[in-house]
Amino acid sequence: MHTSMAMRRTCRTALVAAVVVVALAMAPPAVCESKTTQQQEKKGPLVTAVIVFGDSIMDPGNNNGLHTAVKANHAPYGKDFANHEPTGRFSNGLIPTDFMAQGLNVKQLLPPYLGVEHTPEDLLTGVSFASGATGFDPLTPVIVNVISLEQQLAYFDEYRGKLVGIAGEEETRRIIDGALFVVCAGTDDIANTYYTTPLRSAHYDIPAYVDLLLVGVESLLRNVSARGAKRIGFVGLPPIGCVPSQRTMGGGPDRGCVPERNAAARLYNARAQELIRRLGEEDPAGFPTLVYIDIYTVIQDLVDNGARYGFSETKKGCCGTGTSEVAVLCDARFMPVCDDVSEHVFFDSYHPTQRAYKVIVDYIFDHYMQFLNL
C-alpha cells in the first residue's frame, strides 16, 4: 500500500491534544502533592534552558504570523492568561512548556521563537520552535501551511547563532549541554492527515503509516542529537480517539472514545518506545539521556475519571458546542464560551484547559523527571 500519488494541498483546520514528558516506566496516575512545587522550592534552575520542537501542545505563538487557519491569537484563547491576552497558545491560559519551565526554575513562560522581541535572557534560557498542526509526516505541515520539523531545526541553527552572538561559543555549548530538549508531535499526523484526509489512508494502512512516521521520528532525534542535545524528552501520543473532535467524527460526542484511533496511538507509542530503546543502546554517546514520555495513561485517566481531579466535563470542549470548534472555528465573536472553564478537561475540541495541563505536568514531575537526570 505504498504507491505514490500527486499530493494536493488542502487547508483543513484540525489540531491536537497531546502533551509532555514521561519515561519508559508506566505508573498509575495519582493525586498527591506535586513535585513541581517541590522543584520550585529548590534554589536555582535545574537545567540551563528548555528548548522545544513540536506541535500545538507546545506552540506558544509561532503560528501567529503564518498564512494558516491554525492559529490561537484571538479570543477566547488566552481568556485566563495575563491581561486576557490571546498569545497564540492553544488553551485558555498556560500550556505545558510554561509549567515545565516554571517547575524547572528556569522562567515563568517559555516564549515562541518567532514573532516576539526577545531579551538576551529570553534566548539564553530557551524558546519553543513548535508549530501547531505540524507532524513527522512531511505532508502534514504542507496541508495546513505550518512550520515543518525540518524548518524548526533550521530555526534552531539560527537561534544557536544568536546565542553565540550574545554569550560566545563556549557558553553556548554549556547552555546546550545543560538544556532539556522536548519533542512533541505525531497527533496531527494520525488525527488529521490520516483520518481526516484521504491523502495517506488511501495508500497506507495504520501499521505502514506508523512506519512512515517513525522514519521522521528517528531523523528528528538524530538531528537534535547532532546539534548537541544531551537530554531529550520524547512525548508519545495521547488517546486520540478520546479528543472531542475525534469523538464527533467517530459518531458523536456522547459516545465513547473511538477504539480504532486509540489503537493507532497505542501502536505508534509502542513502536516509538522500541525505537528510543534501540537508539539509546546503539548510540549511548549520541543519546546519553533519551527518555520516552507517556502521556496516554494520564490523559486517559483524566477522561475516564475526571471527577477524581475535579473535572465535571470530560467529553466536550469549552468553546462553542465543544464538539468541533478549534482554531479559527473557536472565535469569541461567533462562539460562546462555557461559564466555568476549570471544570472542563478540554478548552476547544482538541486542546486541554490550563488546569488539565497543570495536572498532566504535575504528573510528569511526580513520576518521570528522575529519568531525565534532573
C-alpha positions as CSV (number, residue, x, y, z in Angstrom):
1,M,0.0,0.0,0.0
2,H,2.9,2.3,-0.6
3,T,2.2,3.7,-4.1
4,S,2.8,7.4,-4.5
5,M,0.3,10.0,-5.7
6,A,0.4,13.7,-6.5
7,M,-0.3,15.3,-3.2
8,R,-2.7,18.2,-3.4
9,R,-2.7,21.0,-0.9
10,T,-5.8,21.4,1.1
11,C,-6.4,23.6,4.1
12,R,-8.2,21.9,6.9
13,T,-8.4,23.2,10.4
14,A,-7.7,20.5,12.9
15,L,-5.3,20.3,15.7
16,V,-4.4,18.1,18.5
17,A,-4.2,17.2,22.0
18,A,-1.1,15.6,23.3
19,V,1.3,16.6,25.9
20,V,4.7,16.2,27.6
21,V,7.3,14.1,29.2
22,V,7.0,10.5,30.6
23,A,9.5,7.7,30.9
24,L,9.6,4.0,29.8
25,A,8.2,3.0,33.2
26,M,4.4,3.3,33.5
27,A,2.8,4.3,36.8
28,P,-0.9,4.8,37.6
29,P,-1.9,8.4,37.9
30,A,-2.1,9.7,41.4
31,V,-3.4,12.8,43.0
32,C,-0.8,13.9,45.5
33,E,1.5,16.7,46.5
34,S,3.2,17.9,43.3
35,K,6.9,17.7,42.8
36,T,6.6,20.7,40.6
37,T,6.1,22.8,43.7
38,Q,8.9,20.9,45.4
39,Q,11.2,21.6,42.5
40,Q,10.3,25.3,42.6
41,E,11.3,25.4,46.3
42,K,14.9,24.5,45.3
43,K,17.2,27.4,44.5
44,G,18.5,27.8,41.0
45,P,17.4,26.4,37.7
46,L,17.6,22.6,37.2
47,V,18.6,23.0,33.6
48,T,20.3,25.8,31.6
49,A,17.4,26.1,29.1
50,V,14.2,24.5,27.8
51,I,14.2,24.0,24.0
52,V,11.2,22.6,22.3
53,F,10.2,21.1,18.9
54,G,6.7,20.1,18.2
55,D,3.1,20.9,17.5
56,S,0.2,22.9,19.0
57,I,0.6,21.5,22.6
58,M,4.0,23.2,22.7
59,D,3.3,26.2,20.4
60,P,3.2,29.5,22.4
61,G,2.5,31.5,19.2
62,N,4.9,30.6,16.4
63,N,1.9,30.2,14.0
64,N,0.7,33.8,14.6
65,G,2.5,35.3,11.6
66,L,1.8,32.4,9.2
67,H,-0.8,32.4,6.4
68,T,-2.7,29.5,8.1
69,A,-6.1,28.9,9.7
70,V,-4.3,27.1,12.5
71,K,-3.9,30.0,15.0
72,A,-4.9,30.8,18.5
73,N,-4.1,34.5,18.6
74,H,-7.7,35.5,19.1
75,A,-10.3,35.3,21.9
76,P,-11.4,33.2,23.7
77,Y,-7.9,31.7,23.6
78,G,-5.9,33.3,26.4
79,K,-9.0,34.3,28.4
80,D,-7.2,33.3,31.7
81,F,-3.8,34.4,30.6
82,A,-2.3,37.7,32.0
83,N,-4.5,40.6,30.8
84,H,-6.6,38.0,29.0
85,E,-4.2,38.1,26.1
86,P,-4.5,35.6,23.3
87,T,-0.8,35.0,22.7
88,G,-1.2,32.1,20.3
89,R,-1.2,29.4,22.9
90,F,-3.9,26.8,22.2
91,S,-5.6,27.0,25.6
92,N,-7.4,29.4,27.9
93,G,-4.0,30.1,29.6
94,L,-0.7,28.4,30.1
95,I,0.5,25.4,28.2
96,P,2.8,22.5,29.2
97,T,6.0,24.2,28.3
98,D,5.2,27.1,30.6
99,F,4.6,24.8,33.5
100,M,7.7,22.8,32.7
101,A,9.9,26.0,32.6
102,Q,8.4,27.0,35.9
103,G,8.9,23.6,37.5
104,L,12.5,23.5,36.4
105,N,13.1,27.0,37.9
106,V,14.1,28.4,34.5
107,K,11.4,31.1,33.9
108,Q,7.7,31.7,34.1
109,L,6.9,31.5,30.4
110,L,8.6,29.7,27.5
111,P,8.3,32.2,24.6
112,P,7.9,31.4,20.9
113,Y,11.0,31.8,18.7
114,L,9.0,33.7,16.1
115,G,7.1,37.0,16.3
116,V,8.2,38.4,19.6
117,E,11.0,40.7,20.8
118,H,13.4,38.6,22.9
119,T,15.7,39.9,25.6
120,P,19.1,38.2,25.8
121,E,17.8,36.3,28.9
122,D,14.8,35.0,26.9
123,L,17.2,33.4,24.4
124,L,19.7,32.2,26.9
125,T,17.1,30.2,28.8
126,G,15.3,28.6,25.8
127,V,12.5,29.0,23.4
128,S,9.9,26.9,21.6
129,F,10.1,26.3,17.9
130,A,6.8,24.3,17.9
131,S,4.1,25.0,15.3
132,G,0.5,24.0,15.7
133,A,-0.7,21.1,13.4
134,T,2.8,20.0,12.3
135,G,4.0,16.4,12.3
136,F,6.5,13.8,11.4
137,D,4.9,13.1,8.1
138,P,6.3,15.6,5.6
139,L,2.9,16.1,4.2
140,T,1.2,17.1,7.5
141,P,2.6,20.7,7.7
142,V,2.1,21.2,4.0
143,I,-1.7,20.5,4.2
144,V,-2.3,23.4,6.6
145,N,0.7,25.6,5.8
146,V,2.6,25.5,9.1
147,I,6.2,25.0,10.1
148,S,7.7,21.7,9.4
149,L,10.0,19.9,11.9
150,E,12.8,20.3,9.4
151,Q,12.3,24.1,9.4
152,Q,12.2,24.1,13.2
153,L,15.7,22.6,13.1
154,A,16.8,25.3,10.8
155,Y,15.4,27.9,13.2
156,F,17.3,26.2,16.0
157,D,20.5,26.7,13.9
158,E,19.7,30.3,13.6
159,Y,18.9,30.5,17.3
160,R,22.2,29.0,18.2
161,G,24.0,31.7,16.2
162,K,22.2,34.3,18.2
163,L,23.4,32.6,21.4
164,V,26.9,32.7,20.2
165,G,26.5,36.4,19.5
166,I,25.2,37.0,23.0
167,A,27.4,34.8,25.1
168,G,30.2,33.3,22.9
169,E,30.8,29.8,21.7
170,E,31.9,28.3,25.0
171,E,28.9,29.5,26.9
172,T,26.6,28.4,24.1
173,R,28.0,24.9,24.3
174,R,27.4,24.9,28.1
175,I,23.8,26.1,27.7
176,I,23.0,23.4,25.1
177,D,24.8,20.7,27.0
178,G,22.7,21.5,30.1
179,A,19.4,22.1,28.4
180,L,16.3,20.0,28.4
181,F,15.1,19.3,24.8
182,V,11.5,18.3,24.4
183,V,10.0,16.8,21.2
184,C,6.2,16.5,21.0
185,A,4.4,15.8,17.7
186,G,2.6,13.0,15.9
187,T,-1.0,13.5,16.9
188,D,-1.8,15.7,13.9
189,D,-0.3,13.0,11.6
190,I,-2.8,10.4,12.7
191,A,-5.8,12.5,13.7
192,N,-5.7,14.9,10.7
193,T,-3.5,13.7,7.8
194,Y,-4.5,10.0,8.1
195,Y,-8.1,10.1,9.4
196,T,-9.4,13.5,8.2
197,T,-8.0,13.5,4.6
198,P,-7.6,10.6,2.1
199,L,-4.1,11.6,1.2
200,R,-2.4,8.8,3.2
201,S,-5.2,6.4,4.2
202,A,-5.8,5.6,0.5
203,H,-2.2,4.2,0.3
204,Y,-1.2,3.1,3.8
205,D,-2.8,1.0,6.5
206,I,-2.1,2.1,10.0
207,P,0.9,-0.1,10.6
208,A,2.5,1.1,7.4
209,Y,1.7,4.7,8.2
210,V,3.3,4.3,11.7
211,D,6.4,3.0,9.9
212,L,6.5,6.2,7.8
213,L,6.1,8.4,11.0
214,L,8.9,6.5,12.7
215,V,11.3,7.4,9.9
216,G,10.5,11.0,10.7
217,V,10.9,10.5,14.4
218,E,14.4,8.9,14.0
219,S,15.5,11.6,11.6
220,L,14.5,14.3,14.0
221,L,16.0,12.7,17.1
222,R,19.3,12.1,15.3
223,N,19.3,15.7,14.1
224,V,18.6,17.1,17.6
225,S,21.4,14.9,19.0
226,A,23.8,16.1,16.3
227,R,23.1,19.6,17.4
228,G,24.4,18.9,20.9
229,A,21.4,17.8,22.8
230,K,22.4,15.7,25.8
231,R,18.9,15.4,27.5
232,I,15.9,14.7,25.3
233,G,12.3,14.0,26.4
234,F,10.3,12.5,23.6
235,V,6.5,12.7,24.1
236,G,4.2,9.9,23.0
237,L,0.7,10.3,21.7
238,P,-2.5,10.7,23.8
239,P,-5.6,8.6,23.4
240,I,-6.5,10.3,20.1
241,G,-10.0,8.7,20.0
242,C,-11.0,10.5,23.2
243,V,-10.3,14.0,21.9
244,P,-13.8,15.8,21.5
245,S,-13.4,16.3,17.8
246,Q,-12.4,12.7,17.2
247,R,-15.4,11.5,19.2
248,T,-17.6,13.7,16.9
249,M,-16.0,12.3,13.8
250,G,-16.4,8.8,15.2
251,G,-20.1,9.0,15.7
252,G,-20.9,11.7,18.3
253,P,-19.5,13.4,21.4
254,D,-21.7,11.4,23.8
255,R,-20.4,8.1,22.5
256,G,-17.3,6.5,23.9
257,C,-13.8,7.1,22.7
258,V,-13.1,5.9,19.2
259,P,-11.3,2.5,19.6
260,E,-9.6,2.5,16.2
261,R,-7.9,5.8,16.7
262,N,-6.8,4.9,20.2
263,A,-5.4,1.6,18.9
264,A,-3.4,3.6,16.3
265,A,-1.9,5.8,19.1
266,R,-1.0,2.8,21.2
267,L,0.7,1.1,18.2
268,Y,2.7,4.3,17.5
269,N,3.7,4.6,21.2
270,A,4.9,1.0,21.4
271,R,6.9,1.3,18.2
272,A,8.3,4.7,19.3
273,Q,9.5,3.2,22.6
274,E,11.2,0.4,20.7
275,L,13.0,3.0,18.6
276,I,14.1,5.1,21.5
277,R,15.4,2.0,23.3
278,R,17.3,1.0,20.2
279,L,18.9,4.4,19.7
280,G,20.0,4.5,23.4
281,E,21.6,1.1,23.1
282,E,23.2,1.6,19.7
283,D,24.5,5.1,20.3
284,P,24.8,5.8,24.0
285,A,27.3,8.6,23.3
286,G,24.9,10.3,20.9
287,F,21.9,9.8,23.2
288,P,23.2,9.8,26.8
289,T,19.7,10.7,28.1
290,L,16.8,9.9,25.8
291,V,13.5,9.4,27.6
292,Y,10.2,8.3,26.2
293,I,7.4,10.3,27.8
294,D,4.0,8.6,28.0
295,I,1.0,10.9,28.2
296,Y,-1.5,8.4,27.1
297,T,-2.1,7.0,30.6
298,V,-2.6,10.2,32.4
299,I,-4.9,11.8,29.7
300,Q,-7.0,8.6,29.6
301,D,-7.4,8.8,33.3
302,L,-8.5,12.4,33.1
303,V,-11.1,11.4,30.6
304,D,-12.3,8.3,32.4
305,N,-12.0,9.6,36.0
306,G,-12.3,13.4,35.7
307,A,-14.2,13.8,38.9
308,R,-11.1,12.5,40.7
309,Y,-9.3,15.6,39.6
310,G,-12.3,18.0,40.0
311,F,-13.5,18.0,36.4
312,S,-17.2,17.6,35.6
313,E,-16.9,17.7,31.8
314,T,-14.5,15.3,30.0
315,K,-16.1,14.7,26.6
316,K,-16.7,18.2,25.2
317,G,-14.6,21.4,25.0
318,C,-15.5,24.7,26.5
319,C,-15.7,26.6,23.2
320,G,-19.0,26.7,21.3
321,T,-20.6,23.3,21.2
322,G,-17.4,21.7,22.4
323,T,-17.6,19.1,19.7
324,S,-15.7,20.5,16.7
325,E,-14.6,24.1,17.3
326,V,-10.8,24.7,17.2
327,A,-8.5,27.5,15.9
328,V,-10.5,29.8,13.6
329,L,-13.7,28.0,14.4
330,C,-13.2,28.8,18.1
331,D,-13.8,32.5,17.9
332,A,-15.4,34.6,20.7
333,R,-17.0,36.8,18.1
334,F,-19.2,33.9,17.0
335,M,-19.0,31.3,19.6
336,P,-19.9,31.3,23.3
337,V,-17.6,30.0,26.0
338,C,-18.6,27.9,28.9
339,D,-19.1,29.6,32.3
340,D,-16.6,27.5,34.3
341,V,-13.6,26.6,32.3
342,S,-11.9,24.9,35.3
343,E,-14.5,22.1,35.2
344,H,-13.5,21.1,31.6
345,V,-10.6,18.9,30.6
346,F,-10.7,20.3,27.1
347,F,-10.8,24.0,26.2
348,D,-11.6,23.6,22.5
349,S,-12.3,20.4,20.6
350,Y,-8.6,19.4,20.6
351,H,-6.6,21.0,23.4
352,P,-6.8,20.7,27.2
353,T,-7.5,23.6,29.5
354,Q,-4.8,25.2,31.6
355,R,-5.9,23.3,34.6
356,A,-5.8,20.0,32.8
357,Y,-2.3,20.8,31.5
358,K,-1.2,21.5,35.1
359,V,-2.5,18.1,36.2
360,I,-0.6,16.5,33.3
361,V,2.7,18.3,34.0
362,D,2.5,17.7,37.8
363,Y,2.0,14.0,37.0
364,I,5.1,14.1,34.8
365,F,7.2,15.8,37.5
366,D,5.9,13.5,40.2
367,H,6.8,10.3,38.4
368,Y,9.2,10.8,35.5
369,M,11.6,13.7,35.7
370,Q,14.0,11.5,37.6
371,F,14.7,9.6,34.3
372,L,15.9,12.8,32.7
373,N,18.6,13.1,35.4
374,L,17.1,16.2,37.0
